[in-house]
Amino acid sequence: MRFVALVAIILFIPIFVFLIRQGAAARKYFYISLGIMPFVIDALNLDAAIISWAMWPGYVKGISLSLLDAAAIAILIANRRTFASVPFRSIIIAYIVAASLSIIFSGEPQASLFYVWQLCRMFIVFLAVTCVCKNEKGPQLIIAGIILGVSFQAGHTIYEKLTGAIQATGTLGHQNLLGMVTHFALYPSLALLLSKGRNKLAVVGVAASLIVVILGASRATIGLAGFGIVLLLAMSMIRKTTAAKVKMAFLGILMFAVAAPLAIDSLQQRFTEKPIAGSYDERAAFESAAKMIISEHPMGVGANRYVVVASTEGYSERAGVAWNFGSRSANVHNTYLLVAAETGYLGLFCFILFLLWPIITALRYAWSDRRDPRGEVALGLVVTMIVVALHCFYEWIWVTYVVQYMVGISYGIMAGLILQRRSERAARLLANRSDHSHEDDKYEITEKDKALRV
């Protein structure tokens, strides 16, 4: 059955190419769907496995292809352009290469190849979104899709809460994963509000994101969401203060006043149901095991292999990780330690560069022209990247395909904004050269007229 689904996904590629070439109306809804799909792939079974290791304890269990991959490939086919000058291309490739090198040191090379394949899927989506967002309306269409996607998850979390769930997980299977994915919707939505004022869809995006954050009852997500909102408002006000932004800041304070009791109530319900253990610090035990692996394997043990190595080679035992399936089958709750343990110091360096360079680039973009409203969207992406980078200190879930899709989409939006500005500058430069050329022609004609008069 999975091969039937795989063939169906492949057959969608020419259908998508046809839709893209039909006209602006068809493209509009197709581009919106790019932002929706990461939120609904699991719920609607929009992917199929080429190779499946269902019982593998790693975070990637095979080589898969999704409908979003098919859509991205169709966009690249329809655009037929080179990608030599695309921003962030080099740092993404560098991290993919570092993950690929870890295959050499892997006890199960095919399992490590699964993760490299997943990174390549992210890269293809990144290139496709960049193609879309180099056009003026592209970023808004992608963000609109993301808002619709998080709204779907918000509706599901409300249903879960009404049916007695302590921590709502949405359709993604875990509240921490849902919380991290929500970062990619919350801050771009708020940034659209700051740049355009009355934007009903952006209001829906902020409200839906906050619903997911509160009902998920994840301490890290709630704390980082509050930090990110304050950071974005502050950065936006520093960039350019307007009456609308001051009003938005007051509304933000009001929203906090309303949301805080709800968040506290969700946390109280969670810890009443599942009280925090006393002396055993599982997170610290995981980190101790990861540090042992890093010290003994500076080149890494191979991507997608942490759980196997920690359990079978005695690292979890020596670190004091509890002897139960849930603990021994879990990754270290720190993405940086997980990346270092699996891909070595080289992989960690490339990963940090992968996270850091887009933040620096987006900040420069936002501040280089404070009158450009697109700078507000760039700030929203900056805060998204900062919050996700901080969240990686508390969670390992950055390495899942859903989060990596959202990373690829966010980087693609930012790359598209940069290409828009480059194109505008090139057009202005060409226009200036053309004006100077006309002036030179006038000067030559004048000199000829003087000669004739003489």
N, C-alpha and C positions, 0 to 999 in steps of 0.2 A: 504493500500500500504506500510505503514511503517513497518508492521509486515513481509511482504514479504522481504523487504530490510534487516530486522533484521535477519531473517532466513538465507538469503544469506551470511551475514557477519559471522554468526556462522559456516556455512558450509565451509567457507574459512579456518577455523582453521586446519582441517585435510589436506586440500590441501597444506597449508603452511608448515605443518610438513613434508609432503612428499617431497616438494621442498628442505627443509633444509637438508634432508637426501640423496638427489640425488648426491651431490658432490660439490666441491669447486666452480665450474663455476656458478651453480644455486644459491648457497648461496651468492656469490658475489653480484649479481644483487638484490637479495632479501634484503640483508643488506643495500645496497644503497637506496632502496625504503623506509627504515625506516626514513632516513633523509629528504626525499622528502615529505612524506605524511602530516606532519603538515601544510605545505604551500599550499596544494591543497585539503584538506578535504572539505572545504566549496565550492570551485569552482567545484569539481567533485561529490559532495554529497556522500561522502564515510562514512557516519555515519547514524544511525537510532535510533529513540527514543523508549525506553521501556515504559517510562512514559513521557508525554509531557504536560507542562503548558505553552503554547505558549504566553499567555498574562501576565505571571508573570513578574513583573518589576525588579526582581533580575538578576544577571549576569549568573546564571545557571538556565535553564528553564526545567529541567527534568533529567531523568536517560537515558543516551545514551550509545551506543556502536559503535565504529568506526572500520574501517578496520585496523588502526594502533593497536588498542587494540587486534584484532584477531591475527595480526602478532606477537605481543609481547607474547601473550599466547602460540602461536605455538612454539616460541623459548624456552620458559620455559619448555614446554612439551618435546621438542626434547633434551634439555640439561640434564634434570633430575638431577639437582645438588642441594645441600643445599646452603642456603644464610646466614648462621650464621655469616660468616666473611666478608660480603660485606661492604665496607666503606660507610658511610653516611646513612646506613639503619636505625640506631636508631633515628637520628634527624628527618628523614622523618616520621617515625612512630610516634614520639612525637608530631609533628605538626598535623598529622591526628587525633591523640587521643584528642588533644586540640580542634580541630574543631568539633569532635564528642561530646565532653562534652558540647559544646555550644547548642546542640540540646535540652538539658534539660531546658535551659533558653529561648528557641525560642517559639514565639507565633504561628509559623507554622513549627512544627518539620520536616515535610516531605520536605519543601523547604530547610531547613538546611541540611537534609540528601543528597539532590542533590549535594551539594558542597563536602561533604565527599566522595561520590561516585566518583566525578571528581578527587579528590586527590588520591583515590585508583587506578584509571586509570593511573595517572601519575606515581605512585609507580610501577605498573606492567611494564610500558614502561621503567622505570629506571632499573629495574632488568634485563629486556631483553637486553637492550643496554649494560649493564655491562657484560652479558654473551658473547656478540659479541666482546666487546672491550678487554676482557682478552686475546684474541689472537692478535698476532702482527699486522696484517693488519686491524683489526677491526676498530680502530679509524679513519683511513684514509677513509675507505669505508663509515662510517657514515657521516663524514665531507663532503665527495664527494656528498652524497645525499643532505645534507643541502645546498651546493653550487648550485646544480641543482634546488633546491626548491626556493632559493632566486633569481636565474636567471629567473625562471618562473615569479616571482613577478616583477622583473625589466622590463621584456618584457611587462607585463600588464600596469605598470606605464607609460612606454613610450607611449603606445597606448592611455592611458587616457590623457596624456599631449597633444598629437597631436590632440585629439578630443576636447580640450578646457578646461580640468579640471584645477582648480587652485591648488588644493592639491590632488595628486594622492593617492589613498587608496589601490591599488592592488585589490586582490579578498577577502581581510580580512574585508572590510567594513569601516575601519577608518584608517587615516594616522598615528595616535598615536600608535595604535596596530601594524600596519605594521612596524613602526619605532622601537618599542621595540623588535619585533621578529628578525629584521635585525641585532641587536647586536649579536645574536647567530651565525650568518654567517660571519660577518665582521672580528672579531678578530681571530677566529680559522683559517680563510683563510689566514690572514696576518701572523699568527704564522707558518703555513705550509711554506709560502714563506721564512720566516726567518730561518727555520730549514732545508729546502731542496733546497733553491735557486730557480733554474729554474723549476717551477711547473706551467704548463699552467692552470690547473684547479683552482689552488689557485689564480692566476691572475684574472681569470673569477669571482671567488668569491668576491674578493676585489672590482673589477669594478662594478659588479652587485649590491653589497651592497651600494656602494657610489651613484649609480644611484637612488636607492630606497630612500636613505636618502635625496638627493637633491630634487627629484621630490615630495617627501612627504611634504616638506616645513614645517616640525614641528620644532619649535625653540629648544625644549629640545633635540630632536633626533640629530639635526645638531650639537649643542654644545657638547653633550656627545660623539658623534662619533669622533669629532676632539680631544677631551680630551683623549678618549680611545686609539686612534691611537698613539698619542704622548706618553702616558703612556706605551703602549706595546713596542714601539721602545726603550724607555729609559730603561725599565726593562730588555729587551733582551740584550741591549748593556752592561748593568752592569753585567748581568749574564755571558756573554761571548762575547767579542768584536771580530768581524771578518771583513775582507775586504768586504765580501758580505753584511754584515749588514750595514756597513757605506754607501755602494752604495745604499742599500734599503732606508736608511734614506734620502739621497739626492733625490731619486725618490719620496719619500713621501712628501718632501717639494715641489717638482715640481707638484705633484698631487694636493696638497693644493692650489698652485697658480692657477691651472686650475679650480679646483672645487669651490673655494671661490666665484668668480663672478657669477657662475651658482646658487649657494645657495642663494646669496644675491638677485639675480633676482627673484628666486622663492618666497622668503619672501616678496619682494616688491609687487609682483603680489597678494600674499595672503592678505596683509594688505591694498592694494588699493581696493580690492574686499570686504574685511571684516575688516574695521578699528576697532582698539581696543576701547572699550567703555571708557568713561571718568572717572566718579567718582565711578561707581559700580565695586567692586572687587569680582567677583563671586567665585573665588578660596578661598579667605579669608572667605566668607560667608559659603561655604561648610565646611571648616575646623572648623569654630566656631560651626556649628551644630554638627559635629562629636565629638568635645571636650565636648559638653553638654551631649551627649549620654554616652560617656565614664565615665564622672563624676557621672552620675546617675545610670549607669549599669556597675559596675566594672567587672562583670563576662560576659558581652556582652549581646547582644539582639538576638543572634543566627546568624550563618553564612547565607549569601545570603539574609539578611533581612534589610540592611541599608536603602534602598530607601523607603520601606514601613513604617519603624519606623520613619524616619526623616520627612516624609510627613504627616502621620496620627496622630502622637503624638506631633506635634507642634514644633519640633526642627528646621525645615527649616524656619518656620514662625518667630520664635524668633531670629534666626540668620540673618534674612534679605535676605534670598534667593529669587530671583525674582519669581513672580507668573506667570510661564508659564510652559508648559509641559516639554520642554527640560531641564530646570533647576531643576524642582521638581522631575524629573525621573532620575536624574544623581547621581552617587556615588561621594563621596568626592574624589577629585583629589590627593589623597595621600594614598598609599597602607597601610602604617603603621597605619594611623588613621582609615582606613577602617577595618583592621584586629582587632585593639583594640576595636573598637565600636561593632563589631560583635562577636568576640570570647574572649573578655576581656583581662586583663593583662597577664593571663596565655598564651593565644593564641599569643599575641604580643611577649612575651618572646621566645616561641617556634619558632615563625616565624623569629625573629632576629637570633636565633641560627641556624636555617635552612639556612639562607643566609650567615652567618659569618663563620661557621665552615668549609665548603668546600673551602672558600677562603684561610683560614689559612693552611689547609691541602695541597692544590694545591701549595701554595708558598713553603712550606717545601719540597714538592716533587721536584719542579723545582730547588731549591738551593742545595739539598742534593747530587746531582751528576751533575755538570755543563757540563760534557762531553756528557751526554745522550741527543740526539736530541729530545727525547720525552718531555724533560723539556720545550722546546719551545711551544709545543702544550699545556702543562699544563699552561704556562704563558698566552696563548691566552684565555684559559678557566677562569683563574684568572681575567683578565681584563673584560671578558664578565660578570662575576658575580659581579664585582665591579660596572661596568657601569649600569647593571640592578638594583642593589641595590640603586644606586643614582637616577636612573630614577623613582624608586618607590616613591620618595619624590614629584614627579610632576604628577604621573598618578596612577590610580587604576587598570589598565588592567592586572597586574600580576595575578589576580584571574581568568582570562579567560582560557579556556582549551587549546588554541593554545600556549600561553606563558608557561603554566605549562607543556605541552608536551615538549617544547624546554628546559625547566629547567630539566626535567627528563632525556632527552637525554644528555644534557651537563654533568650532575652529573654522568650519566652512563659511559660516555667516560672517565671522570676523575677516577672513581672507577675502570674501566677496566685497565687503565694505572698503578694504584697502585697495582692491582692484578698481572699484568705482572711482575712488579719489585719484588714483594714478591715471585712469582714462581721462578724467576731467582736466587734470594738469597737462597731460599730453595735448588735449584739444586746445587748451588756452595757449600753450607754447606754439602750436602750429598756427593758430590764428594770429599771434603776435608776429611770427615770422612772415606770414602772408602780408600783414600790414606794412612791415618794414620793406618788403619786396615791392609793394605798390609805391611806397615813397621813393625808393631808388629809381623805379621806372619813371616817375614824375620828374625827378631830378635830371635824368638823362634826356628826357624830352625837352626840358627847359634849356639845357645846354645846347641842344641841337637848334632850338629856335633862336638862341642868341647868335649862333654861328651863321645861320641863314640871314639874319638881320644885318650882320657885319658885311 
